[in-house]
């Protein structure tokens, strides 16, 4: 399904990988900017002091930007990727549509 | 770091930006320029805010400057007051305007008065970000229009941007000011994108902005109703009626001079707001026009507002919010007076 409505951005930071690890190296991006991804689709391969791990995408949407090139060391909490996701209005409500309003009232200009 | 469409330090060219992104960019600018600035509220940190307005800020500035609070609005503002007394510059968020009521005691009795009470010893450089007004079909308590309530409280400043550029500039001004400001973000406009240049504020605190020029009548509005008035003006133009649209921007202080100058040009005024009619800010605007532009008036000032009922839940919003037809009818009344 192609989504053409408003989107909002969500930034995904390097999560705590456990075992006291505080950083990881970006081995290989498995997605590219502009690419549509599904939640849990493989996103990036990282290498920690312990092992190489594949991180899944936390969102369904379009990859807007990658924040670290391959080979770079990223600390826990630093941004990895930003996604453009369909704008829900948040927890409640809906995103208003941008429609030109219809009207019934017609005006008469004032006599000058 | 989170890269938004528009860098905080300003590209020279205009870029498509939503109000959501503009507020986010302003918060980044403010957090970067003053280490005393703190952003906190329910879900603003880890989640990035229910409206994504604080997305990426905790990752960039750390959880000591951008942090989540308990679900307790009174405590959020109480915390802001205490931090301000100790030299911090708090920018708390209350998730929805309907959730401001539990915090009113802290807002009115403490935040608004501390500077006065301490004879100037304890300024309150607090900007309360309040996602405001309706238009997103939310349930009860998630849409209100509280500007008259807060404008009535001595010690508070109140503003409401209507577009991304103003959202950026007004937030910079609000946070840098040493007085408490209620900064009302129109939820319905969060996702509207415009090609804008985000930059330093181009108008002083308290200044209105003419967003459309016209000679037959002035529409006065703020927040999301500015856009509704622009739509009405567009339709009126098809009929040969030229409406001026004045975005008040600041609801306290109100730009009396700008208001009077516009009505002096047009001779007619229609004020439009979402809040109920009785004792709404429209009454204040009407009084100011009468006091300062009486000789120019060709017709009584008209008010197009919500109704004197509780702000309705989602499905009834279209019946409650001012429509272009209600605005045009009020204009017609001034033209035919």
Interface residues (C-beta under 8 A of the other chain):
Chain A: X6 X8 X9 X10 X11 X13 X65 X67 X77 X78 X79 X82 X87 X89 X90 X91 X92 X93 X94 X95 X96 X98 X100 X101 X103 X104 X105 X106 X107 X108 X109 X110
Chain B: X1 X2 X3 X4 X18 X20 X21 X48 X49 X50 X51 X52 X55 X56 X59 X60 X62 X135 X136 X137 X138 X139 X142 X187 X188 X191 X192 X193 X216 X231 X235 X236 X239 X240 X241 X314 X323 X324 X325 X328 X329 X331 X332 X335 X336
